[in-house]
Amino acid sequence: MASSRKEIRDHTMRITDTEGTTMETLVNDFINDTLNEINDPGWAFAPRKELQHNWSWLRRKDTFSTVSGTADYVLPRDVDRIAILRQETTPIKLRQVSDRRFYFIDAKRDESGNPKTYRLWEVSGVSTKLAAADTIDVVSDSSSDSGDSELAVTVWGYVDGILRSETYTLNGTTDVTGSLTFDADDLFVSKQKNTTGTITVTENSGGDTLVDLAPQDRNPLFKVVSLYPNPSSAITMYLEYYTRIRELTADSDVPQFDSKWHHIVVKGVLAKIYQHLGKETETQSAVAMYRSVTRSMVASDMAVDDFIPTMFRHFPIYPFIPIHRSKDDVS
């Protein structure tokens, strides 16, 4: 049975006799902490072995087009890990290369053609970079985002080559324009707390949108790939990737994986509540169960029941013994 955030919270608080307390907000945080742990389940296998598991239900796909002479491309904001990057113009699966291989073997940055390899840069703070030095405008699409000094957005960037930051206090649907003129370089944007509306950060003179922040976003980060050779034309790139588990922000939200595994979230939250209450014995028991069911979930996700790579008949193996046939005797 599927469990919403409220059902998980109420259930765990009943088990731990914490109903009627002021722990609801804390338990909501424990729920999201548990989901983030499930996203990267290697901890459940330590110290026996390390495991990097990519959940099959987090796999997504997207496409983007290259521009002649442009090597760097910002990926969708929900990309956590790249599975496959390929192109079909001269069909090939692009190979990710390390810095060492790139600089010692593959480094021909003046080459152009159809991409064959790529390098992955960690993050960019905006989906569109500033084209020229400019001030920044910040605005919400909700009039409710005003009148509170904590409804603030901070932008980090370079001003005349020096790292600077500026904080913008939201004024509802009225643009707030900053005083700093940021260089045409990377920017990193963060928000102090949840907002009612979506926050849009734009360049002042051109009006181009640099990044949008959803009500629950804090600091959006975008992975960047560099393609080699440098694309010489518009080529469609096909991207398959893994996203992250979505956090639960409303009582009606439900974990996005199969409901038969929702009990794992309950066990993870129980371990955290018991630890918070200082109940060591109960904590150890809950952590052990949490580890065990997480490993079971990984094993289930790795099973591919309908994949049969080869079909063959089974023949028993006998030692090879030559058989000599005598001459037929015909009467």
N, C-alpha and C positions, 0 to 999 in steps of 0.2 A: 504494500500500500504506500502510495506516495506521501511524503511528509513535507509540509510547509515549514517555513522558519518558525512560525508560532507553535506548530505542533511539536517540533523538535525541542524548542525552548521549554514549553509547558511540560513535556514528558520528562526531560532531564531534571527539571526543577522539582517535579513530584518525586522522582526516585531519590534525589539528594535532600529531600525535606527542606527545600529553600523557597517553596511557594510563599507568596505574600511578602517577600523581601524586596530590597532595592537592587537585586542582581540582574534584572532583565536585560539592561544594556550590556552588562559584562558578559552574559551568556550569549547574546547576539554576536559579540566580538569573538567568543570562543567558537561559535559555529563557523564563522568565516576563517578563523585561524585553522580549524580542522580541514576545511575545504582546500586551503592553500597547502596543507601538509599532504593531502591526498593527491594534489596536482603533481607533486614530486615525491613518489612513495619510496625512494631509496632508503630513507631512515628506518622503514619497517624491516629491512633485511640486515642492517648492521647489527653486530660486527661480522656476521657470517660472510657477507659479500656485499659489494656495492652494486646497485641496480639503477640504471637509467631507463625508465619505462615511459613510453609515449602512449597515452590512452587512445584507443582506436576511435572513440566517440568524440574526441577533440580534433580530429583531422578535418581540414577545410581545404578549399581550392580557390584560386583567383587567377586573373590574368592582368598583365599590364603591357603597354606598348613602349618600345624603346624609341629614342629620338636620336637621329644621326649626330654623332659627335658627343653625346652625353653618356658618361659611364656610370654615374651614381643614381640610384633610384630608391626612394623611400617606400618601404613596404606597408601594407595595411597595419593599422595600429594594434590589431589583435594577434599578430604573428608572434608566437613564442619560440618555436623551433621550426626550421625549414626541413621538410621531408625531401622534396624533389623540386628542382628548378630546371626546366627544359624549354627548347624551342624547336619548331618543326619546319622552319625555312630551310635549314640544312640539318635535318633531324639529329638531335643530340641531347643527352642529359648533361647539363652543365656540372662540372666538378668543382667543389669548393677547394681552394688551395690555401695553404698556410702562408704566413708572412715570409718564412724562410724560403719556401719553394718559389714564391712569387718573386722575391728579390734576387735569388740566385739562379733560377731556371726560366721562369715564365715572364719576367719583367720586360715587356716591350710595350710601353704605354703609348707609343706613337702609332702602333698598329691599329688598323681598323678593319672591320669585317663582321662576320656573324659570331656572336659570343659563344665561347666554349667553356670558360671557367668563370668563377666569381669569388670575390672575397666578401666576408660578412663583417660590417662595422656594427659596433654594439648598438648605439642609440642616437636618435636625434630628438629634440624636444618639440618640434613642430612638423606638421605634415607638408608645409610649404615654407621654404626659407625666404628671408628678405631678399628681394632683388637688388635693392639699393639701401643705403643708410636712411633710417626713417624713425619717427616716433611711433608709438603703439597705441591703438585704441582698444578698450575692453568694454563689452556690453553684454547684458543678459536679455533673454527674450521674455522675462517675467518681471513685472513691476514689483513683485514681492521681494526681489533681491536688492533691497536698499534699506537704509536706516540702521545698519548694524556694522560696526567697525570690523567685525570678524568676517564679514562677507567681502573678502579681499583676495586679489589675484596678484602674484608676484612673478615678474619676468626677469630672468637672468640673461645677460648677454655682454658683448664687448662694446665699449664706447671709446673710440680713438685707441683701440688696442688694449684697453684696460677693462678687466672684468668688473661689471657693475650690475646692480639690481634696482628695480623700481616696483613699488607696491601700489596697486590701483584698488581703491575702495569702491565697490559696485554702487551704481546709482540707478538700479532698475533697468529700464529700456533706453536710458539716456547714455550715450557714449561718454566714457571717461578717457581723456587723452593725457598721455604721460608727457613729462618734460625732457626725458633723456632721448637722444637720437642714437639708436643702436646701429652698430656696423652691420653690413650685409654678411652676416655670419650666423652660426647656429644660435638658437634661443632655447631656453628651457623655461617652461611655464608651470606654475603650481598654484593650487587653490587652498585656502585655509580650512574650509569646511564645506559640507554639502550645501548646494543651492537649490532653489525651487526650479529655476529654468536652466537652459543650456547657455553657457558662456562662450562668446565668440571673440577671438583675439585677431585683430586685423592690423595691417599697416595703414598709417594715417593718410598718406598722400595718394597711394594707388587704390586703397580699399580692398586689396586682396586678403582673403581669409588665410591666416597662418595656422590656426588650430581651433577646434571646437572642444569644449569641455562639458561632458554630460553632468547632470546634477551630482553624481557620486564620484566623478573623476577628481583625482588629486594632482597627479603629474603625469600626463600622457607621454609615453616614450615610443619611438618608432625605430625599428631596425632598418639599416641601410645596406644595400648590396652594391658592389662595384663590379661591372661586367667587363671581361676581357676576351678577345680583342674589343676595343671600343666600337660600339655599334655604328655601322656605316649607313644604316637605313632604318625605317620603321619595321620592327620585328615584334611579333606577339610572343611574349614570354608566358609560360604556363607554370604557375606556382602551386605546389601542394605543401601544406604546413600544418603545424599543431598550434592551436590556440590555448588559452588558459581556462581553468575552471572559473566560471562566473560566481562572484560573491553574491550573497543574499542580502538585499537592502530593504526589502519590505516583508511584512509578516506573511503575505500571500506567495512570496517567492519559494520555489522548490529547487533542490539540487538538480542539475541538468543531466545526471546520469540515471541509469535504470533504477526504478524504485526498489528493486529487490536488494539493492546495496545501500539504501538510505540509512539502514541501521548502523552502518559504519560511522556516520556523522554523530549519531547518538553516543556511541562508545567513545569517540574522540572527545566529545564535549564533557561526558561524565568524568573522564580522566582529568580534564582541566578544572572542573568544578571541585573535585575531591582534592586536587593539589592546592587550589585556592583556599579550601577550608582547612588545610593542614592534616587531612586524613591519609596518612602514609600507606596503611595497608590497603585501603580501598583504591588509592591511586595506583599502586603497583598492579593490582588485579585488573583494573580498567585498562591500563596501558598495555598489559599482556594481551588482553582480548582485542584491543584496538590494533595492535601489531598483527595478530593472527588473521583477523578478518581482512585487513588491508592486503596481506600477502595472498589470501584466497581470491580477492578481487583482481589482483594483478594476474594470477594464474588463469583465472577465467577469461580475462581480456586477451591473454596471449593464445588461447586455444582457438584454432581455426578448423572447425569440424567438417566443413564442406569443401576443404581444399585437399585434393588428391593429386599430387604432382605426377605420379606415374601409375599405370595399371599393369599388373603382372600376375601370372599364376605361380603358385607356390609348388615347387618340386622338391621332394626329399633329396638330400645329397648322400650318395653312396660312394664308397671307394671305387676307383676305376680298376676293374679286373678284366683283362683280356679273355674272351671266350673263343675257344677254338672249335670249329664245327667239323665233325668227322664226315667222311664221304658217304653220301646217301647210298643205302643198300636197297636196290630195287629187285624184287623177286619176280 
